[in-house]
Amino acid sequence: MTKTYHYQPKGVCAREITFELVDGKLHNVQFVGGCNGNLRAIGKLVEGQDPQQIANLLAGNDCNGRGTSCADQFSKGITEALQQG
């Protein structure tokens, strides 16, 4: 089963994060805005991975003292998606 999620991050350069959960794994992660090269790399690194493990790994990552980052916001988006089921 495939479900697509759209998350509106807060406090970061990225304006939207989309990803799919396919049979319990992350796929097709895309960031709109932000540091294109770094965020595309995150998408490649997490492809096919367990979403809870990725959320735990990225949670709390900080960008220049903002208290959050695109990776941290992605973690929040994953957590929200998992809570929705």
C-alpha positions as CSV (number, residue, x, y, z in Angstrom):
1,M,0.0,0.0,0.0
2,T,1.3,3.5,-0.9
3,K,0.4,6.6,0.9
4,T,1.8,10.1,0.0
5,Y,2.3,12.7,2.7
6,H,2.8,16.5,2.4
7,Y,4.4,18.3,5.3
8,Q,4.7,22.1,5.7
9,P,8.0,22.7,7.7
10,K,8.4,25.6,10.0
11,G,11.4,27.8,10.7
12,V,13.5,26.5,7.7
13,C,14.2,27.3,4.1
14,A,12.3,24.3,2.7
15,R,8.6,25.2,2.0
16,E,7.3,21.6,1.7
17,I,8.4,18.1,2.2
18,T,6.7,15.2,0.4
19,F,7.3,11.5,0.8
20,E,5.6,8.2,0.4
21,L,5.3,5.3,2.8
22,V,5.2,2.1,0.7
23,D,4.7,-1.1,2.7
24,G,6.2,0.6,5.8
25,K,9.3,2.1,4.0
26,L,10.2,5.6,2.9
27,H,10.2,6.5,-0.8
28,N,10.3,9.4,-3.1
29,V,11.4,12.0,-0.5
30,Q,11.4,15.5,-2.0
31,F,12.0,19.0,-0.5
32,V,10.7,22.2,-2.1
33,G,13.1,25.0,-1.4
34,G,16.1,24.8,0.9
35,C,19.6,23.6,0.0
36,N,18.9,21.5,-3.1
37,G,22.0,19.4,-3.1
38,N,22.0,18.5,0.5
39,L,18.2,17.8,0.6
40,R,18.3,15.6,-2.5
41,A,21.1,13.7,-0.8
42,I,18.9,13.1,2.2
43,G,16.2,11.7,-0.1
44,K,18.7,9.3,-1.6
45,L,20.1,8.2,1.7
46,V,16.7,7.4,3.3
47,E,15.1,5.7,0.2
48,G,13.7,2.4,1.3
49,Q,14.5,2.9,4.9
50,D,12.4,2.4,8.0
51,P,10.6,5.7,8.7
52,Q,10.8,5.4,12.6
53,Q,14.5,4.8,12.5
54,I,15.0,7.8,10.1
55,A,12.8,10.0,12.3
56,N,14.8,9.1,15.4
57,L,18.1,9.7,13.6
58,L,17.2,13.1,12.2
59,A,15.3,14.5,15.2
60,G,16.9,17.5,16.9
61,N,19.3,18.2,14.1
62,D,20.0,22.0,14.2
63,C,20.8,24.5,11.4
64,N,22.8,27.6,12.5
65,G,21.2,27.9,15.9
66,R,17.6,27.9,14.6
67,G,16.6,25.1,16.9
68,T,15.5,23.1,13.9
69,S,16.6,22.2,10.4
70,C,15.1,20.7,7.2
71,A,16.2,17.3,8.5
72,D,14.6,17.9,11.9
73,Q,11.4,19.1,10.2
74,F,11.4,15.9,8.0
75,S,11.6,13.9,11.2
76,K,8.6,15.8,12.5
77,G,6.8,15.1,9.2
78,I,7.5,11.4,9.4
79,T,6.4,11.2,13.0
80,E,3.1,13.0,12.1
81,A,2.6,10.6,9.2
82,L,3.2,7.5,11.4
83,Q,0.7,8.8,13.9
84,Q,-1.9,9.3,11.2
85,G,-1.5,5.7,10.1
